[in-house]
């Protein structure tokens, strides 16, 4: 179920599973351990709220989390919310006809976005590689709204770039190593962010929403990547009882906040 329609002709002519795979490959160029974080994220969902959760997929993009959620937990339901019209077009094409999925186009920095959701409360709110697009002030406000949406005993899980400024030598060495790996992968044909979007702009079903998304965002939003400790402190301040990392890579962390 979606709040808008991409149109039957576009849906029939477009290889939506192919676009999902293409998005996954592009994201894996940046994060080769992407599937690990998704697996641990869903492990924690099952541990804390069971195998039939009501989930809010926050800044859902193409629905990467929702796809893995429903594959592992067929009785789950998911609300995906995002502002990006192109990524939402892929999500709508992917989940067309699946009553377990509701997709909502909304700006997470707007004060009224929770009013557009189909439910007042969720067992779990999940997000990955998205909230670093926000500055600290709007992110603090967003965390307060997330805390209001998570039921008591529910969880918020955020997998994202969280940089510890107290370890500059470690950070620099890790980044050099990561860039070397990415350069090798690109020589083998991997698409980076810019190349992927150039390809999307050439698809008849995605050309118009891609143009709109660049009107909204530009090349990339100017967000921030504070440390996991900063995120944990703010989440506690906004109403979560316990917060800590449950998985980490050299530059990324999966943080679990328990309501």
N, C-alpha and C positions, 0 to 999 in steps of 0.2 A: 504494500500500500504506500502511495506517495502523495505529497501535497501538490505536485504538478506533474505534467505528462510530457514526455519527449516526443510523442507522436508515433503511431504504429508503423509508418513507412520507414522512419529513421531507425526504429528499434529492429525492424526486420532486416534491414540492410547492413547493420553494424555488428561486428564481431565483438560483443561486449566481454565475453570471457578472454578473448585475445587482448583487449585493452587492460583487463585486470592483470593478466600475466605480464604485460609490458610494463605496467606501473610497478608491479612487484620487482621486476628485474632492475628497473631504474633505481628504486629505493634500496635494493640490496647492493648496488654499486657503492652507496654511501655507508650502508650498514649490513655487512655480510652475516652478522649474527641476528638479523631481524626476526627470523623464525623462533630463535631461542627466547627472545623477550615475549613474543606472543604466547609461546607454550607456557612459560612461567606465569604470565598474566592470567591465562585461563585455569592453570592449576590453582591459583589463589582465589579466583572466582568460585571454583568448585569447592574449595576448602571452606570458604566463609559463607557462601550463600546458596550452595547446592548446584544441581545440574539442570535446573529449569528456571534460570534467573530472568528477571526483567532488567534489561541493560540499556543504558544510555551511552551510545557510541559518540563521543564528543569530538568535534572537528573530524568527522568520519571520513572525509575524502571519498575515495572510491568504495568504501565499505570493507577495507582490509580486515579490520577487527571483527566486524559482523559476519563476514564470510567464514572466518575460522571459528567464531563462536557457534554458529549454527551447524557447522560441520561436526563439531565436537559434542554440542548439546542441542539435539534436534527440537527439544521442548522449550528452548529459550525464546524470548522475544526481544527485539532490538529496536530502539529509536535512534536513527542516525541524524545528526544535526551538523550542518556546515554552511558556509557562505559561498564556496567556490562553485560556480554553475557548471564548469566543465567536469570536475571530479564528481559532482552530484549527478550529472548526466550518465556517467559510467555506472555509478551506483544504482540509479534508477533502471538502467538497462539490465544490470546484473540481477536485481531482485524483483523485477517485474512479475507480478502474480503471486508473490510470496507474502501471505498475510501476516507472517511473523515480523515483517520489517515495515517500519514507517520512516520515511525520509522527510526532513524538515529543512528548508532553506532559511537560515537565520544568522544574524551577526552576534557573535558571543560577547561583543563589547557593548551591545545595546542593552538597556536596562530591562526590557520586556521580553527577552528571548525565551525565558522559561514558560511564559504564558502560551507559547506556540506548541509546546510539547503535549502529547496525548495523555500523559500520566503526571500526577503530582509528586510521585516518589519512585525511586528506583532501588533495586537491590545492589546494583553496581554501576558506577560511571567509569568508563574506560577511555583512554586516549593515548596516542602514540605519535611522537615526532611531529607535534603540532603546536603546542602552547609556547614554544620558544619564539613564535611569531609575535607574541605580545610583550609589551614593556611591563615592568614590575607592578606599576600602579594598577593598570587594567587587570593584570593577572591576580593580584590580591582580591580585587572586587569579584572576579570570576570564581575564585576559590570559595568566597562566601556564598555565592549562589549555588555552587556545587554541593556545599555542605547542607544547604537547605533541601536539596533534591534527594540526597542519599538517606535512606531510612536508617533508623537505629539498628546497629549491627551490620549495616551494609558497608561497602568499600568503594573507595576511589583509587584507581590505579593509573599512574602516569609514567609512561616510558619516553624519555626525552633526553636531549643534550643538557647535561648539568655539569658545568665546569667549575672545578675547585681552584680558585685563584691563589690558594696558599701553596700550590705545587707547580710553579712555573716551569721548572726543568722537566718534570714528568710530562706536563702538558705539551711542551714543545717537542719532546722526543716522540711521544705518542702520535702527534699530528704529522710529523715527518714520515713516520712509519706508515701511517694510514694513507698519506698522499702517494707514497711510492706504490702501495698496493693498488690504489685507485687508478694510477697512471698505467699500470700493467693491464688492468681490466679494460680500460678504455682502448688500448691498443688491440685487445681481443674483440672489440666491437660493442662494449657496454655504452649505453646512452646516459649522459648526464642530464641534469634538470633542464637545461636550456634546449638540448637536442630533443628531449622527450616532448617538450611543449611545442617545438617547431613541427614535430611529426603530428601531434594532435591537431594543430591548426590546419593541417591539410586534409583531415578527415571531414567529409560533408556533415556528419552528425555532430562533430565537436568544434567545427570552425567558429560558429557564432558564439557558443558558450565560452570557448577559449578566449575570444576577443573580449567578451564581457569580463572574464576573470582578470585579465590584465588591466582593464579599466579600474577594477576594484583594488587590486593589490600592487600593480606595477610588477617589476621583475621579481621582487621579493620584499616582504615586509621587514621593517627594522625592529626586530624584537630583541630579547635578551636571553642569556643562558646562565642564570644564577646557579649556585651550588645546590646539591641535594639538601644540605643543612638549611639553606634559606627556604627552600620549598617546604621542608618539614616544619620549620618554625611558623611559617605563615599559615599552613594548613591547620596546625594546632590552634593558632589564634582565631581562625575562622570557624572553629567548632568541631574539629575531629579530635577524638580521644587519644589515639596512638598513631604514630607515623614512623615508618622506617623503610630503608631500601630492602627489597627482596631479591634483586638481581642487579648486576652491574657489569658493564663493559668498560674498556679504557676511557671512553669519553661520554658514555651514556649510563643512565640509571633508571631502573624501574622502582618507583616509590609506591608503597601501599599505605593508604590512610584509612583507618577503621573508625567508623562513626560510633 
